[in-house]
């Protein structure tokens, strides 16, 4: 998708519209604190728990905001999407809520709970790796052949606006923040968070966090050129995208303060902390921001700090290997 980034004022208008559209539909997820985490980091930390969002991730926000805006005749024909997991679940659930059909292109190796949830929401799954075709190309071909609306995972203004409502709620609940840590895959969540900060807390530093095996966003940010880099092995399955989108890269370049990356070992330790000490089930991708905070990738001593916990869809069969 090749798009020029809309002006910030236009994106803020879309965010405010998304807030109204999602009211009473998306969960207003809780904000959690931990005195132990505050002591470890020397900061006052607020965790926005999108692991407790409908279908278990922030992706519900963007999917509902985008699909619910489709014209009635387009919505009636159905939607298509490509995803390794959370966007797939979100589109499948929104399609069920809005009474239409969904076709989702996923790898056969996607985490089992995510595959099962997509099926349970009533969507048709097509495995691109078994078909021997790239997922985006296959999804686009299916959408054209069947007359479906293709719902992209991150590089779309309505997706970005929907995702931004999570950070907007955080600012509304806790007030100004000095720094906000955000997981980064394709860049939809951090782009939306950046727009929310422009609206509610323009002095807040936005810190994007990727797995070290897939730091294309960090490389893009540092070089000011969009970098495409295949992701290496990582347990952060939701952040294996090879590049930021055209639109999300422009927003990141314009509004994000810093990009960093963390190893899988830091993700495991962050998961161990929230699972054991806070009783929160968060998936590896979901703790990217927390892992960067706890690893002291950025100095936050004495600050008010937000962290977006982006999802909680964990494959429990994998967990023993992480914590052994």
N, C-alpha and C positions, 0 to 999 in steps of 0.2 A: 504494500500500500504506500503510495508516494503522496504525501500531503505536506503543504506548508503549514507550519505551526500557527494556529489562530492567535490573534492578539490576546494578551492576558485578560483584558476586560471581557472579551467574548467567552473565554474559558471560565471565568468567574461566574458569568451569567449561566452557563451550562451547569456549573456546580450547584448554584442556588436552585436551579430547576430540578436537578437530580435529587437534592435534599427533599424537596416537596414530593417528588414522585415516589421516593422510597419510604416516606413517612408512613408508619403503620404496616409496612411490608417487610423491610429488612429489620433485623434485630438492632436495637441500639445497644451495642455490646458493652459489657462492664469495663471499667478501668480499675486495675489492681495495683496495689503497692506492696512493698516488702521492706521492712526495716533492715533485714539482713542484706538485701541488695543495695540499699542506700549506704550502709556501712562499708560494703565492699567497694563501691564506686566513688564514694565521697560526694554523691549527688542525691537529689530528690528525684526518684524515678517513677514514672507512670507508665504502666503497661496496658495498651489498648488491645483487648482480647478478641480479635477477629477469628480466633480458633473456635469461638462460641457463636459465630454467625451461622445463619441458615446454610446448610450443606457443609459447614465446617470451615469456611474461608471467606475472605473479603471479596472473592470473585463473584459472589451472588449480587453484590451491589452493581457492578458494571454490567453484568448480564441482564439484570432486570431493567435497569435504566435504558439500555439499548434496545432490547427486544420489545419492551412495552411502548416504545415510541414508533414502532413500525406501523405503517398504514394497515387498516383492518384486512384488506384483501391480501396484502403481502404476508401478514401474520398468519392468516388462515392456511396458506400453502405450506408453512413450516420453516424451520431454521436448520442450518448446518454449522458445525464448528470443528476445529482441530485443536487438540490439547493432550497433554500427558496426564491430566487428572483433574485439577480443581476447576478450571474453566469448563471442562467437559461436564462435570457435575452441576455446575451453576447453570449452564445453558439447558441441560436436561431438566433440572428442577423448574426453572422459569417457564420452559415450554409446557410442562405439566400444569403449572399454576395458571397459565394463560390459555390453556386448552388447545395447544397445537402440537405438531410432531417435531421431533428433533433427530437428526442424523449426526453422529459424532465420530470423527476420525481420530483414533487413538493407537498408540503402539500396543502390541500384545504383551509387552513387558511392563506396562504401566502398573503401579501398585495395585494389588488385588482389591483392597477396599474401595479404591476409586473406580475400578472397572465394575465392581458389584453395585455400587451406588448408582452409576449411570444407567445400568440395566434396570435397577429397581425403580428409578424415576421414569422409566418407560421409553428411553431413547434407543434407537438402533445404533449399534457400534460396528464400525468397519475398521479393521486393522491395516494401516498403511504399510507396515513392515512386511506383513504376510502377502500383501498385494504387490509389493515391489515397486512402490511409487512414493514420492515425497508427500508428506502429510498435507502441506498447503495446496499443492497441485491437485491432489486427490480430492480434498474437500471442495476446492473451487470447481472441479469438474462435476462432482456430484451435485453441488448446488445449482449449477447451470442446467444439468440434465433434468433435474427434478423440480426446478423452479423454486428453490429454497433461498431464503435470505442467509448469506454467510455472515456469521457473527465473529469478528476477529478477537483474539484473546487480549490484546493490549493496545494496538496502534489505531485507535479510533477516538474521536473527541467525546462521544457519549460513554464509552467504556471508561475513559480517564476520569470524566466527571463523576460517574458512579463510584469509582474506587476512591476518589477524593473525599467522599462524605465520611469515610472512617476517620481520617485525620481531622476533618472539620468538627466532628463530634468530640474528639479528644480535646481540641482547643476550647470548645464550648464548655466542656465539663470541668477542666482543670485550670483554664486560664493560660496566660502567656507561658511559652516554653523557650528555653535558650537553644536547645538542640533536639532534633527528632531523628531517630534511626529508623530506616525503612528497608525491608528486603527488596532486592531487585532481581527480576528475571528479564522480561521484555520491557519493563519500565512503566507499565500502566499505573501501578500503585504509587511509585515515587513521583510520577508526573502529576497525578491527582493530588497527592499530599503537598506538592510544591504549590499548586494552585490554591489549595486550602490555606496554606501559610500566607500566601499573598493576600488573601481575603481577611484572615483572622489574626495573624501574628507574623507580620512581614519581617521582623527582626530575627526570627527563628532560623537557625542553621539546619539545612537538610543534609543528612548523611545517608548515602545509598550504600548498601552492603550486598556483596555477591559471594558465592563460594570461590575459593582460590582457583579451583579447576575450571571455572567459567567466568573469568573476570573481563569479559569483552566490554562491559559497560564502563569499568574503571579505565580500561585502555582508551576507549572512545572519549571519555571525559578528559583524560590527561592530554590526548593528542588533538582534541577538538575536531576529530574526524571519526565518523561512525565505523567501528571496527567489527568485522565478522570473524568469529573464532569458534570452532567446534568445542563444545564443552567436554572436558575430561571426566573421569570417574568421580562422582560425588554423591553423597546420600541426599543432597538437596535437589530432589527430582523436579521440584517446581521452578527451579532457576537454571535449567539446562538449555535455555534459549541461546542460539549462537550470536545474537546481536540485539541491540535495542532497535525499536522501530524508527522509521523516519521521523514521525511526529514526536514520539517519546524522547528521542535523542535531542531534538531541538528544545524541548521543554527542560530536560535535564541540563543541557548546556547553558540555558538561560537562567535557571532558577536554583539549581542544586549547588550546595557549597563544597561538597567533597564526596568522593567515592572511595570505598575501601573493599577489602576482601578478607575472608577468614577461612582457615582450613577446616576440614570435617571434624577434627579433634575438638575444635572450639565449639562446633555445633553440638556435639555429643555432650560436652560439659554443660552447655547452656540448657539443653533438654533435661539433663539430669537435675539441674537446679530447679527448673520450673515444675518438673514432675514430682520431685521429692519434697521440695520446700514449699511450693505454692499450690500443689495438687492440681496443676493445669497440664492437660495433654496437648502439646504443641508439636507439630511435625518439624523435620529438619529445616526445611525452607523457612518455616515460620519463626525460627529463632535466629535467623541471620543477624538481625539488628541487635538482639540481646547478646549474641556471641561477640559482636564487635565492641559493644559497650563493656562487657566483662573482660575482654582481652585488652582493654585500654587502647584501642586503635585511635581514639580521639580523646583529648583532654576535656573532661566535663566536671572537674572538681568544683564544688560549690554551686553547680548549675541545677536548674529545673529541666529534666530530661524526659522526653517521650520515646517510647519504643512501640512500634506496631508489631504485634504477634500475628502474622498474616494468615495462619491456618493450623488446623489440628487433625488433619486426615492422615493418621499414622497407620502404616502396615505393621501391626504388632508382631507378625512373624519375623520381621527384620530386627526388632528391638533387642532381642538377646545378643545378637552379634554386635550391636553398637555398644552395649554396656558391659560386655564380658571383659 
